[in-house]
């Protein structure tokens, strides 16, 4: 456990006589040196270790930020308003710009981990069928490096397959302004299938973002 040494001021005073000016100066100088070298420097060190460079002491005794080191900024959302059919092939496309998206405003600039969890449904309409789709997260500047892929070939008409998907990415150096992360898909193959991202009370699209 870190500690700060006790104040030990220089005492050249003689209880049997009145102190001279040099005795008082020596005592006050020792207290000032301790405050500057131990109290001040350790407080600055703590601030540098715990907060960004913009942090400033303002001597009002009130917290500068709403979110402390233990109360980290976190945003959660979910969507259960109805399944979303996805059909565009050969291009990264938003699943739903409004409902499959998470908005978060960092109080401080930094890295944020974002997680989306949902269920994908593929329904075949012919024995010759194939579903090949992948997903990513994007904030329009940075895309997730983990790209989960679902590839289904059933060989049977009117089959329904449901696959859970979890995707997570850490976005680097977000500024302290509104950020929006969207879920996107890329269909490589959709042969005689209807593909949906489920979004109901039993199969919500769940979204979470938190500062790390």
MDTraj code that builds the backbone (N, CA, C; nanometers):
import mdtraj as md
import numpy as np

residues = "UNK UNK UNK UNK UNK UNK UNK UNK UNK UNK UNK UNK UNK UNK UNK UNK UNK UNK UNK UNK UNK UNK UNK UNK UNK UNK UNK UNK UNK UNK UNK UNK UNK UNK UNK UNK UNK UNK UNK UNK UNK UNK UNK UNK UNK UNK UNK UNK UNK UNK UNK UNK UNK UNK UNK UNK UNK UNK UNK UNK UNK UNK UNK UNK UNK UNK UNK UNK UNK UNK UNK UNK UNK UNK UNK UNK UNK UNK UNK UNK UNK UNK UNK UNK UNK UNK UNK UNK UNK UNK UNK UNK UNK UNK UNK UNK UNK UNK UNK UNK UNK UNK UNK UNK UNK UNK UNK UNK UNK UNK UNK UNK UNK UNK UNK UNK UNK UNK UNK UNK UNK UNK UNK UNK UNK UNK UNK UNK UNK UNK UNK UNK UNK UNK UNK UNK UNK UNK UNK UNK UNK UNK UNK UNK UNK UNK UNK UNK UNK UNK UNK UNK UNK UNK UNK UNK UNK UNK UNK UNK UNK UNK UNK UNK UNK UNK UNK UNK UNK UNK UNK UNK UNK UNK UNK UNK UNK UNK UNK UNK UNK UNK UNK UNK UNK UNK UNK UNK UNK UNK UNK UNK UNK UNK UNK UNK UNK UNK UNK UNK UNK UNK UNK UNK UNK UNK UNK UNK UNK UNK UNK UNK".split()
xyz = np.array([
    [0.0841, -0.1190, 0.0000],
    [0.0000, 0.0000, 0.0000],
    [0.0879, 0.1244, 0.0000],
    [0.0609, 0.2183, -0.0901],
    [0.1388, 0.3421, -0.0953],
    [0.1178, 0.4238, 0.0309],
    [0.2216, 0.4971, 0.0722],
    [0.2106, 0.5796, 0.1924],
    [0.2911, 0.7077, 0.1738],
    [0.2587, 0.8068, 0.2545],
    [0.3311, 0.9343, 0.2555],
    [0.3869, 0.9528, 0.3952],
    [0.5134, 0.9906, 0.4024],
    [0.5782, 1.0038, 0.5334],
    [0.5141, 1.1149, 0.6154],
    [0.5212, 1.1024, 0.7464],
    [0.4662, 1.2026, 0.8361],
    [0.5465, 1.3326, 0.8279],
    [0.4787, 1.4417, 0.8554],
    [0.5466, 1.5713, 0.8609],
    [0.6356, 1.5764, 0.9840],
    [0.7628, 1.6055, 0.9619],
    [0.8570, 1.6232, 1.0732],
    [0.9249, 1.7590, 1.0531],
    [0.8696, 1.8626, 1.1147],
    [0.9226, 1.9968, 1.0912],
    [1.0476, 2.0206, 1.1745],
    [1.1322, 2.1095, 1.1265],
    [1.2586, 2.1399, 1.1940],
    [1.2320, 2.2310, 1.3133],
    [1.2616, 2.1825, 1.4308],
    [1.2329, 2.2560, 1.5535],
    [1.3635, 2.2972, 1.6198],
    [1.4004, 2.4227, 1.5988],
    [1.5195, 2.4792, 1.6655],
    [1.4806, 2.5761, 1.7766],
    [1.3517, 2.5706, 1.8150],
    [1.3043, 2.6648, 1.9161],
    [1.3460, 2.6200, 2.0556],
    [1.3752, 2.7196, 2.1371],
    [1.4154, 2.6939, 2.2761],
    [1.3009, 2.7390, 2.3656],
    [1.2461, 2.6455, 2.4419],
    [1.1306, 2.6796, 2.5258],
    [1.1659, 2.7822, 2.6327],
    [1.2931, 2.8012, 2.6563],
    [1.3333, 2.8940, 2.7621],
    [1.3507, 3.0357, 2.7146],
    [1.3347, 3.0622, 2.5851],
    [1.3522, 3.1994, 2.5361],
    [1.2609, 3.2223, 2.4163],
    [1.2407, 3.3483, 2.3841],
    [1.1613, 3.3810, 2.2679],
    [1.2363, 3.3411, 2.1409],
    [1.1656, 3.2871, 2.0381],
    [1.2349, 3.2461, 1.9161],
    [1.2839, 3.3661, 1.8379],
    [1.3978, 3.3535, 1.7775],
    [1.4488, 3.4584, 1.6894],
    [1.3938, 3.4334, 1.5497],
    [1.4068, 3.5338, 1.4642],
    [1.3506, 3.5247, 1.3299],
    [1.4047, 3.4058, 1.2523],
    [1.5329, 3.3772, 1.2657],
    [1.5917, 3.2648, 1.1906],
    [1.5326, 3.1315, 1.2350],
    [1.4991, 3.1194, 1.3631],
    [1.4360, 2.9956, 1.4111],
    [1.2984, 2.9770, 1.3468],
    [1.2197, 3.0858, 1.3397],
    [1.0877, 3.0778, 1.2785],
    [1.0973, 3.0468, 1.1294],
    [1.1928, 3.1120, 1.0614],
    [1.2107, 3.0878, 0.9181],
    [1.2482, 2.9421, 0.8918],
    [1.3362, 2.8881, 0.9747],
    [1.3771, 2.7485, 0.9568],
    [1.2589, 2.6542, 0.9738],
    [1.1753, 2.6785, 1.0749],
    [1.0588, 2.5930, 1.0996],
    [0.9591, 2.6030, 0.9847],
    [0.9283, 2.7269, 0.9427],
    [0.8312, 2.7453, 0.8333],
    [0.8854, 2.6876, 0.7032],
    [1.0130, 2.7063, 0.6743],
    [1.0736, 2.6512, 0.5520],
    [1.0632, 2.4991, 0.5489],
    [1.0820, 2.4334, 0.6628],
    [1.0745, 2.2872, 0.6663],
    [0.9321, 2.2392, 0.6378],
    [0.8324, 2.3144, 0.6897],
    [0.6920, 2.2781, 0.6628],
    [0.6592, 2.3004, 0.5153],
    [0.7056, 2.4135, 0.4605],
    [0.6804, 2.4422, 0.3188],
    [0.7448, 2.3371, 0.2295],
    [0.8668, 2.2981, 0.2612],
    [0.9359, 2.1965, 0.1815],
    [0.8606, 2.0646, 0.1842],
    [0.8116, 2.0279, 0.3013],
    [0.7359, 1.9026, 0.3114],
    [0.6088, 1.9076, 0.2269],
    [0.5345, 2.0188, 0.2379],
    [0.4095, 2.0310, 0.1619],
    [0.4360, 2.0240, 0.0121],
    [0.5382, 2.0954, -0.0336],
    [0.5673, 2.0980, -0.1777],
    [0.6234, 1.9654, -0.2284],
    [0.7092, 1.9035, -0.1496],
    [0.7775, 1.7821, -0.1964],
    [0.6967, 1.6551, -0.1739],
    [0.6141, 1.6527, -0.0697],
    [0.5396, 1.5311, -0.0379],
    [0.3910, 1.5434, -0.0708],
    [0.3243, 1.6420, -0.0133],
    [0.1801, 1.6549, -0.0328],
    [0.1485, 1.6937, -0.1762],
    [0.2054, 1.8041, -0.2241],
    [0.1765, 1.8526, -0.3589],
    [0.2187, 1.7518, -0.4651],
    [0.3449, 1.7067, -0.4579],
    [0.3967, 1.6166, -0.5618],
    [0.3195, 1.4854, -0.5657],
    [0.2802, 1.4335, -0.4505],
    [0.2056, 1.3080, -0.4492],
    [0.0630, 1.3252, -0.5022],
    [0.0020, 1.4395, -0.4768],
    [-0.1305, 1.4657, -0.5328],
    [-0.1234, 1.4786, -0.6852],
    [-0.0203, 1.5480, -0.7343],
    [-0.0023, 1.5604, -0.8794],
    [0.0237, 1.4241, -0.9410],
    [0.1069, 1.3434, -0.8756],
    [0.1357, 1.2080, -0.9245],
    [0.0080, 1.1250, -0.9325],
    [-0.0763, 1.1345, -0.8294],
    [-0.2022, 1.0606, -0.8285],
    [-0.2926, 1.1052, -0.9434],
    [-0.2999, 1.2361, -0.9655],
    [-0.3829, 1.2878, -1.0743],
    [-0.3315, 1.2407, -1.2100],
    [-0.2014, 1.2392, -1.2280],
    [-0.1435, 1.1960, -1.3557],
    [-0.1679, 1.0476, -1.3805],
    [-0.1628, 0.9677, -1.2744],
    [-0.1863, 0.8241, -1.2886],
    [-0.3336, 0.7921, -1.3124],
    [-0.4225, 0.8765, -1.2610],
    [-0.5645, 0.8428, -1.2626],
    [-0.6444, 0.9141, -1.3706],
    [-0.5973, 1.0296, -1.4171],
    [-0.6781, 1.1102, -1.5077],
    [-0.5949, 1.1585, -1.6266],
    [-0.6616, 1.2040, -1.7331],
    [-0.5888, 1.2527, -1.8506],
    [-0.5173, 1.3845, -1.8227],
    [-0.4351, 1.4264, -1.9184],
    [-0.3511, 1.5449, -1.8995],
    [-0.4326, 1.6724, -1.8764],
    [-0.5568, 1.6733, -1.9243],
    [-0.6389, 1.7942, -1.9105],
    [-0.6917, 1.8150, -1.7691],
    [-0.6746, 1.7173, -1.6822],
    [-0.7275, 1.7287, -1.5462],
    [-0.6598, 1.8444, -1.4730],
    [-0.7398, 1.9232, -1.3991],
    [-0.6849, 2.0373, -1.3251],
    [-0.7481, 2.0448, -1.1874],
    [-0.6658, 2.0729, -1.0856],
    [-0.7173, 2.0990, -0.9519],
    [-0.7757, 2.2403, -0.9490],
    [-0.8958, 2.2553, -0.8904],
    [-0.9561, 2.3890, -0.8854],
    [-0.9941, 2.4302, -0.7432],
    [-0.9499, 2.3543, -0.6452],
    [-0.9619, 2.3922, -0.5036],
    [-1.1045, 2.4168, -0.4568],
    [-1.2023, 2.3426, -0.5160],
    [-1.3395, 2.3607, -0.4693],
    [-1.3927, 2.2394, -0.3932],
    [-1.3142, 2.1320, -0.3862],
    [-1.3552, 2.0147, -0.3106],
    [-1.4688, 1.9365, -0.3731],
    [-1.5001, 1.9643, -0.5001],
    [-1.6099, 1.8980, -0.5697],
    [-1.5534, 1.8125, -0.6821],
    [-1.6088, 1.6935, -0.7005],
    [-1.5600, 1.6033, -0.8056],
    [-1.5674, 1.6709, -0.9421],
    [-1.4648, 1.6508, -1.0220],
    [-1.4608, 1.7099, -1.1552],
    [-1.5495, 1.6329, -1.2530],
    [-1.5610, 1.5010, -1.2331],
    [-1.6311, 1.4167, -1.3291],
    [-1.7421, 1.3380, -1.2605],
    [-1.8450, 1.3056, -1.3378],
    [-1.9561, 1.2256, -1.2871],
    [-1.9134, 1.0816, -1.2657],
    [-1.8334, 1.0283, -1.3592],
    [-1.7909, 0.8881, -1.3549],
    [-1.6532, 0.8773, -1.2907],
    [-1.6463, 0.8043, -1.1790],
    [-1.5203, 0.7875, -1.1087],
    [-1.4449, 0.6676, -1.1657],
    [-1.3291, 0.6386, -1.1068],
    [-1.2514, 0.5230, -1.1512],
    [-1.3272, 0.3935, -1.1268],
    [-1.4142, 0.3918, -1.0266],
    [-1.4886, 0.2710, -0.9928],
    [-1.6289, 0.2718, -1.0538],
    [-1.6770, 0.3907, -1.0894],
    [-1.8080, 0.4067, -1.1532],
    [-1.7851, 0.4405, -1.2994],
    [-1.7402, 0.3444, -1.3782],
    [-1.7025, 0.3732, -1.5159],
    [-1.8252, 0.3986, -1.6028],
    [-1.8064, 0.4852, -1.7017],
    [-1.9145, 0.5164, -1.7942],
    [-1.9562, 0.3911, -1.8707],
    [-2.0867, 0.3667, -1.8730],
    [-2.1403, 0.2476, -1.9389],
    [-2.2740, 0.2825, -2.0032],
    [-2.2963, 0.2297, -2.1228],
    [-2.4238, 0.2506, -2.1922],
    [-2.4781, 0.1159, -2.2372],
    [-2.6079, 0.0967, -2.2193],
    [-2.6745, -0.0261, -2.2613],
    [-2.8016, 0.0079, -2.3381],
    [-2.8351, -0.0768, -2.4337],
    [-2.9592, -0.0586, -2.5072],
    [-3.0013, -0.1937, -2.5644],
    [-3.1272, -0.2046, -2.6000],
    [-3.1765, -0.3264, -2.6641],
    [-3.2906, -0.2891, -2.7567],
    [-3.3171, -0.3780, -2.8515],
    [-3.4257, -0.3541, -2.9456],
    [-3.5082, -0.4808, -2.9586],
    [-3.6396, -0.4662, -2.9403],
    [-3.7318, -0.5797, -2.9511],
    [-3.8520, -0.5435, -3.0376],
    [-3.8361, -0.4456, -3.1257],
    [-3.9488, -0.3929, -3.1998],
    [-3.9872, -0.4663, -3.3263],
    [-3.9238, -0.5787, -3.3543],
    [-3.9601, -0.6548, -3.4737],
    [-3.8375, -0.7030, -3.5493],
    [-3.8458, -0.8248, -3.6034],
    [-3.7328, -0.8836, -3.6758],
    [-3.6932, -0.7968, -3.7951],
    [-3.5642, -0.7990, -3.8262],
    [-3.5106, -0.7170, -3.9345],
    [-3.4611, -0.8089, -4.0455],
    [-3.5244, -0.8021, -4.1601],
    [-3.4820, -0.8825, -4.2748],
    [-3.3632, -0.8150, -4.3426],
    [-3.2584, -0.8924, -4.3696],
    [-3.1405, -0.8389, -4.4383],
    [-3.1263, -0.9119, -4.5718],
    [-3.0983, -0.8367, -4.6778],
    [-3.0990, -0.8994, -4.8104],
    [-2.9955, -0.8444, -4.9075],
    [-2.9358, -0.7299, -4.8773],
    [-2.8367, -0.6721, -4.9688],
    [-2.7134, -0.7619, -4.9748],
    [-2.6657, -0.7902, -5.0945],
    [-2.5493, -0.8778, -5.1103],
    [-2.4297, -0.7993, -5.1627],
    [-2.3107, -0.8470, -5.1249],
    [-2.1871, -0.7938, -5.1817],
    [-2.1425, -0.6592, -5.1312],
    [-2.1975, -0.6121, -5.0184],
    [-2.1559, -0.4821, -4.9645],
    [-2.1874, -0.4757, -4.8155],
    [-2.1015, -0.4080, -4.7417],
    [-2.1304, -0.3859, -4.5993],
    [-2.2485, -0.2905, -4.5873],
    [-2.3501, -0.3323, -4.5126],
    [-2.4766, -0.2592, -4.5045],
    [-2.5235, -0.2553, -4.3597],
    [-2.5777, -0.1418, -4.3170],
    [-2.6323, -0.1316, -4.1813],
    [-2.7497, -0.2274, -4.1646],
    [-2.7509, -0.2999, -4.0537],
    [-2.8663, -0.3851, -4.0229],
    [-2.9894, -0.2973, -4.0038],
    [-2.9767, -0.1956, -3.9212],
    [-3.0822, -0.0962, -3.9002],
    [-3.0142, 0.0246, -3.8374],
    [-3.0089, 0.1333, -3.9124],
    [-2.9313, 0.2499, -3.8699],
    [-2.9768, 0.3043, -3.7350],
    [-3.1059, 0.2913, -3.7055],
    [-3.1609, 0.3463, -3.5817],
    [-3.1633, 0.2448, -3.4679],
    [-3.2125, 0.1253, -3.4966],
    [-3.2410, 0.0290, -3.3902],
    [-3.1284, -0.0685, -3.3603],
    [-3.0402, -0.0925, -3.4556],
    [-2.9231, -0.1785, -3.4323],
    [-2.8003, -0.0898, -3.4226],
    [-2.8088, 0.0076, -3.3321],
    [-2.7008, 0.1054, -3.3133],
    [-2.6985, 0.1493, -3.1676],
    [-2.5798, 0.1768, -3.1176],
    [-2.5615, 0.2191, -2.9785],
    [-2.4971, 0.3567, -2.9770],
    [-2.5612, 0.4511, -2.9079],
    [-2.5068, 0.5862, -2.8935],
    [-2.4485, 0.6027, -2.7533],
    [-2.3303, 0.6608, -2.7454],
    [-2.2648, 0.6815, -2.6163],
    [-2.1801, 0.8083, -2.6250],
    [-2.1850, 0.8896, -2.5192],
    [-2.1069, 1.0130, -2.5150],
    [-2.0026, 1.0025, -2.4042],
    [-1.8759, 0.9827, -2.4386],
    [-1.7712, 0.9742, -2.3358],
    [-1.7580, 1.1058, -2.2586],
    [-1.7460, 1.0935, -2.1274],
    [-1.7186, 1.2125, -2.0469],
    [-1.5724, 1.2511, -2.0598],
    [-1.4869, 1.1488, -2.0770],
    [-1.3440, 1.1682, -2.0991],
    [-1.3029, 1.0905, -2.2223],
    [-1.2073, 1.1412, -2.2959],
    [-1.1556, 1.0687, -2.4116],
    [-1.0913, 0.9388, -2.3660],
    [-1.0994, 0.8345, -2.4484],
    [-1.0379, 0.7074, -2.4118],
    [-1.0872, 0.5930, -2.4976],
    [-1.0505, 0.4709, -2.4565],
    [-1.0888, 0.3506, -2.5301],
    [-1.2196, 0.2945, -2.4738],
    [-1.3045, 0.2447, -2.5630],
    [-1.4343, 0.1904, -2.5229],
    [-1.4559, 0.0535, -2.5865],
    [-1.4980, -0.0424, -2.5041],
    [-1.5323, -0.1762, -2.5527],
    [-1.6821, -0.1827, -2.5790],
    [-1.7181, -0.2253, -2.7006],
    [-1.8588, -0.2329, -2.7397],
    [-1.8916, -0.3777, -2.7758],
    [-2.0052, -0.4252, -2.7255],
    [-2.0490, -0.5628, -2.7492],
    [-2.1926, -0.5628, -2.8012],
    [-2.2152, -0.6386, -2.9083],
    [-2.3507, -0.6615, -2.9601],
    [-2.3789, -0.8112, -2.9534],
    [-2.4997, -0.8462, -2.9115],
    [-2.5425, -0.9859, -2.9067],
    [-2.6814, -0.9966, -2.9694],
    [-2.6982, -1.0934, -3.0607],
    [-2.8262, -1.1071, -3.1302],
    [-2.8374, -1.2491, -3.1860],
    [-2.9530, -1.2786, -3.2441],
    [-2.9768, -1.4087, -3.3060],
    [-3.0083, -1.3911, -3.4538],
    [-2.9454, -1.4746, -3.5352],
    [-2.9674, -1.4727, -3.6792],
    [-3.0553, -1.5914, -3.7184],
    [-3.1566, -1.5626, -3.8001],
    [-3.2460, -1.6692, -3.8480],
    [-3.2360, -1.6804, -4.0002],
    [-3.2280, -1.8058, -4.0475],
    [-3.2265, -1.8327, -4.1914],
    [-3.3339, -1.9373, -4.2220],
    [-3.4265, -1.9010, -4.3117],
    [-3.5353, -1.9913, -4.3500],
    [-3.5209, -2.0244, -4.4980],
    [-3.5126, -2.1548, -4.5303],
    [-3.4950, -2.1962, -4.6699],
    [-3.6300, -2.2151, -4.7385],
    [-3.6324, -2.1888, -4.8698],
    [-3.7547, -2.2074, -4.9485],
    [-3.7359, -2.3106, -5.0595],
    [-3.6185, -2.3750, -5.0596],
    [-3.5891, -2.4736, -5.1631],
    [-3.4795, -2.5663, -5.1094],
    [-3.4768, -2.6887, -5.1590],
    [-3.3732, -2.7823, -5.1131],
    [-3.2337, -2.7348, -5.1515],
    [-3.2264, -2.6596, -5.2613],
    [-3.0992, -2.5979, -5.2997],
    [-3.0935, -2.4615, -5.2330],
    [-3.0191, -2.4522, -5.1240],
    [-3.0168, -2.3273, -5.0491],
    [-2.8805, -2.3039, -4.9859],
    [-2.8536, -2.1785, -4.9564],
    [-2.7283, -2.1424, -4.8892],
    [-2.7426, -2.0044, -4.8272],
    [-2.6884, -1.9910, -4.7073],
    [-2.6779, -1.8616, -4.6405],
    [-2.5331, -1.8428, -4.5977],
    [-2.4737, -1.7336, -4.6424],
    [-2.3355, -1.7033, -4.6061],
    [-2.3279, -1.5538, -4.5752],
    [-2.3217, -1.5208, -4.4459],
    [-2.3274, -1.3809, -4.4051],
    [-2.2299, -1.3563, -4.2911],
    [-2.1714, -1.2373, -4.2881],
    [-2.0803, -1.1998, -4.1799],
    [-2.1202, -1.0629, -4.1249],
    [-2.0696, -1.0322, -4.0051],
    [-2.1100, -0.9099, -3.9354],
    [-1.9867, -0.8363, -3.8819],
    [-2.0046, -0.7058, -3.8652],
    [-1.9002, -0.6239, -3.8020],
    [-1.9657, -0.5062, -3.7306],
    [-1.8865, -0.4388, -3.6451],
    [-1.9273, -0.3147, -3.5807],
    [-1.8476, -0.2005, -3.6416],
    [-1.9093, -0.0838, -3.6513],
    [-1.8386, 0.0326, -3.7049],
    [-1.8866, 0.1603, -3.6375],
    [-1.7943, 0.2539, -3.6181],
    [-1.8321, 0.3883, -3.5724],
    [-1.8141, 0.4886, -3.6857],
    [-1.8061, 0.4355, -3.8080],
    [-1.7884, 0.5118, -3.9323],
    [-1.6437, 0.5550, -3.9558],
    [-1.5590, 0.5420, -3.8533],
    [-1.4162, 0.5699, -3.8706],
    [-1.3321, 0.4446, -3.8500],
    [-1.3770, 0.3594, -3.7592],
    [-1.3052, 0.2363, -3.7252],
    [-1.4015, 0.1185, -3.7318],
    [-1.3532, 0.0092, -3.7901],
    [-1.4349, -0.1118, -3.8018],
    [-1.3791, -0.2214, -3.7117],
    [-1.4657, -0.3078, -3.6635],
    [-1.4207, -0.4178, -3.5780],
    [-1.3314, -0.5127, -3.6566],
    [-1.2320, -0.5667, -3.5872],
    [-1.1410, -0.6624, -3.6505],
    [-1.1945, -0.8048, -3.6402],
    [-1.2762, -0.8311, -3.5399],
    [-1.3417, -0.9616, -3.5276],
    [-1.4689, -0.9583, -3.6122],
    [-1.4794, -1.0507, -3.7080],
    [-1.5933, -1.0517, -3.7998],
    [-1.6547, -1.1920, -3.7982],
    [-1.7563, -1.2153, -3.7136],
    [-1.8207, -1.3470, -3.7095],
    [-1.8932, -1.3774, -3.8407],
    [-1.8875, -1.5040, -3.8791],
    [-1.9477, -1.5475, -4.0052],
    [-2.0422, -1.6640, -3.9794],
    [-2.1586, -1.6625, -4.0475],
    [-2.2543, -1.7726, -4.0406],
    [-2.2721, -1.8277, -4.1817],
    [-2.2461, -1.9580, -4.1978],
    [-2.2585, -2.0232, -4.3289],
    [-2.3451, -2.1476, -4.3112],
    [-2.4621, -2.1468, -4.3743],
    [-2.5586, -2.2564, -4.3595],
    [-2.5981, -2.3108, -4.4960],
    [-2.5952, -2.4451, -4.5103],
    [-2.6472, -2.5146, -4.6282],
    [-2.7241, -2.6349, -4.5750],
    [-2.8569, -2.6373, -4.5919],
    [-2.9370, -2.7437, -4.5297],
    [-2.9701, -2.8579, -4.6240],
    [-2.9896, -2.8274, -4.7536],
    [-3.0301, -2.9311, -4.8482],
    [-3.1740, -2.9754, -4.8322],
    [-3.2522, -2.9000, -4.7550],
    [-3.3920, -2.9355, -4.7283],
    [-3.4777, -2.8099, -4.7437],
    [-3.5975, -2.8281, -4.7988],
    [-3.6898, -2.7161, -4.8149],
    [-3.7558, -2.6804, -4.6812],
    [-3.7825, -2.5529, -4.6638],
    [-3.8569, -2.5019, -4.5472],
    [-3.7926, -2.5393, -4.4142],
    [-3.6631, -2.5242, -4.4067],
    [-3.5943, -2.5426, -4.2786],
    [-3.5639, -2.4065, -4.2167],
    [-3.5664, -2.4033, -4.0843],
    [-3.5352, -2.2803, -4.0121],
    [-3.4164, -2.3049, -3.9205],
    [-3.3146, -2.2221, -3.9357],
    [-3.1968, -2.2304, -3.8493],
    [-3.1795, -2.0971, -3.7767],
    [-3.1542, -2.1053, -3.6466],
    [-3.1288, -1.9860, -3.5667],
    [-2.9916, -1.9985, -3.5021],
    [-2.9093, -1.8946, -3.5210],
    [-2.7704, -1.8981, -3.4729],
    [-2.7443, -1.7751, -3.3857],
    [-2.6979, -1.7940, -3.2610],
    [-2.6620, -1.6778, -3.1783],
    [-2.5280, -1.6185, -3.2242],
    [-2.5198, -1.4877, -3.2214],
    [-2.3978, -1.4177, -3.2640],
    [-2.3590, -1.3155, -3.1574],
    [-2.2332, -1.3157, -3.1197],
    [-2.1782, -1.2147, -3.0283],
    [-2.0574, -1.1517, -3.0965],
    [-2.0539, -1.0205, -3.0991],
    [-1.9410, -0.9507, -3.1595],
    [-1.8965, -0.8391, -3.0657],
    [-1.7650, -0.8268, -3.0474],
    [-1.7080, -0.7314, -2.9517],
    [-1.5873, -0.6636, -3.0147],
    [-1.5729, -0.5348, -2.9863],
    [-1.4574, -0.4614, -3.0383],
    [-1.4243, -0.3461, -2.9447],
    [-1.2946, -0.3180, -2.9303],
    [-1.2489, -0.2024, -2.8537],
    [-1.2152, -0.0899, -2.9500],
    [-1.2878, 0.0202, -2.9384],
    [-1.2634, 0.1374, -3.0221],
    [-1.1620, 0.2272, -2.9523],
    [-1.0595, 0.2669, -3.0255],
    [-0.9467, 0.3389, -2.9673],
    [-0.9676, 0.4903, -2.9696],
    [-0.9310, 0.5519, -2.8579],
    [-0.9172, 0.6984, -2.8483],
    [-1.0394, 0.7752, -2.8956],
    [-1.1553, 0.7369, -2.8437],
    [-1.2742, 0.8175, -2.8732],
    [-1.2614, 0.9542, -2.8063],
    [-1.2999, 1.0617, -2.8736],
    [-1.3035, 1.1924, -2.8078],
    [-1.4264, 1.2045, -2.7182],
    [-1.4302, 1.3094, -2.6389],
    [-1.5434, 1.3317, -2.5480],
    [-1.6586, 1.3975, -2.6233],
    [-1.7177, 1.3238, -2.7138],
    [-1.8323, 1.3709, -2.7924],
    [-1.9149, 1.2498, -2.8332],
    [-2.0365, 1.2733, -2.8799],
    [-2.1278, 1.1647, -2.9132],
    [-2.0666, 1.0684, -3.0151],
    [-2.0704, 0.9377, -2.9820],
    [-2.0225, 0.8325, -3.0713],
    [-2.1367, 0.7332, -3.0946],
    [-2.1495, 0.6867, -3.2183],
    [-2.2542, 0.5904, -3.2521],
    [-2.1914, 0.4696, -3.3201],
    [-2.2173, 0.3520, -3.2632],
    [-2.1674, 0.2259, -3.3201],
    [-2.2843, 0.1523, -3.3837],
    [-2.2656, 0.1099, -3.5080],
    [-2.3719, 0.0414, -3.5817],
    [-2.3307, -0.1023, -3.6137],
    [-2.4303, -0.1878, -3.6199],
    [-2.4105, -0.3258, -3.6620],
    [-2.4290, -0.3336, -3.8130],
    [-2.3309, -0.3927, -3.8828],
    [-2.3389, -0.4072, -4.0275],
    [-2.3275, -0.5541, -4.0670],
    [-2.3815, -0.5860, -4.1841],
    [-2.3738, -0.7218, -4.2373],
    [-2.3205, -0.7198, -4.3795],
    [-2.2681, -0.8356, -4.4204],
    [-2.2203, -0.8538, -4.5576],
    [-2.2635, -0.9933, -4.6022],
    [-2.3609, -0.9987, -4.6940],
    [-2.4084, -1.1270, -4.7452],
    [-2.3271, -1.1651, -4.8683],
    [-2.2554, -1.2765, -4.8562],
    [-2.1817, -1.3293, -4.9707],
    [-2.2728, -1.4139, -5.0573],
    [-2.3558, -1.4958, -4.9907],
    [-2.4482, -1.5834, -5.0629],
    [-2.5822, -1.5873, -4.9914],
    [-2.6906, -1.5742, -5.0689],
    [-2.8255, -1.5945, -5.0166],
    [-2.9066, -1.6615, -5.1268],
    [-2.9075, -1.7940, -5.1242],
    [-2.9758, -1.8720, -5.2274],
    [-3.0996, -1.9377, -5.1677],
    [-3.2164, -1.8931, -5.2136],
    [-3.3439, -1.9492, -5.1669],
    [-3.3571, -1.9468, -5.0146],
    [-3.3144, -1.8371, -4.9557],
    [-3.3279, -1.8228, -4.8098],
    [-3.3749, -1.6821, -4.7758],
    [-3.4440, -1.6723, -4.6635],
    [-3.4796, -1.5434, -4.6049],
    [-3.3988, -1.5291, -4.4765],
    [-3.3224, -1.4211, -4.4676],
    [-3.2317, -1.4020, -4.3541],
    [-3.2824, -1.2866, -4.2688],
    [-3.2910, -1.3121, -4.1386],
    [-3.3394, -1.2089, -4.0465],
    [-3.2488, -1.1991, -3.9236],
    [-3.2345, -1.0780, -3.8751],
    [-3.1810, -1.0555, -3.7408],
    [-3.3028, -1.0453, -3.6495],
    [-3.3161, -1.1410, -3.5580],
    [-3.4343, -1.1443, -3.4721],
    [-3.4318, -1.0287, -3.3723],
    [-3.5496, -0.9751, -3.3452],
    [-3.5596, -0.8630, -3.2519],
    [-3.6984, -0.8646, -3.1882],
    [-3.7160, -0.9557, -3.0938],
    [-3.8410, -0.9616, -3.0182],
    [-3.8074, -0.9806, -2.8716],
    [-3.9083, -0.9918, -2.7873],
    [-3.8838, -0.9990, -2.6429],
    [-3.8046, -1.1226, -2.6025],
    [-3.8163, -1.2304, -2.6796],
    [-3.7404, -1.3518, -2.6500],
    [-3.6024, -1.3516, -2.7144],
    [-3.5860, -1.2705, -2.8177],
    [-3.4588, -1.2658, -2.8909],
    [-3.4216, -1.1192, -2.9175],
    [-3.3875, -1.0438, -2.8139],
    [-3.3555, -0.9021, -2.8336],
    [-3.2188, -0.8826, -2.8995],
    [-3.2032, -0.7695, -2.9665],
    [-3.0696, -0.7226, -3.0031],
    [-3.0181, -0.6483, -2.8824],
    [-2.9118, -0.6963, -2.8208],
    [-2.8575, -0.6341, -2.6996],
    [-2.7258, -0.5652, -2.7329],
    [-2.7096, -0.4420, -2.6817],
    [-2.5923, -0.3611, -2.7114],
    [-2.5357, -0.2995, -2.5828],
    [-2.4048, -0.3016, -2.5703],
    [-2.3414, -0.2461, -2.4497],
    [-2.2081, -0.1825, -2.4864],
    [-2.1801, -0.0693, -2.4246],
    [-2.0510, -0.0036, -2.4405],
    [-2.0005, 0.0440, -2.3056],
    [-1.8689, 0.0305, -2.2821],
    [-1.8133, 0.0760, -2.1547],
    [-1.6691, 0.1207, -2.1710],
    [-1.6307, 0.2178, -2.0920],
    [-1.4933, 0.2672, -2.0939],
    [-1.4005, 0.1644, -2.0294],
    [-1.2851, 0.1441, -2.0913],
    [-1.1881, 0.0493, -2.0351],
    [-1.0551, 0.1183, -2.0089],
])
top = md.Topology()
chain = top.add_chain()
for i, resn in enumerate(residues, 1):
    res = top.add_residue(resn, chain, resSeq=i)
    for name in ("N", "CA", "C"):
        top.add_atom(name, md.element.get_by_symbol(name[0]), res)
traj = md.Trajectory(xyz[None], top)
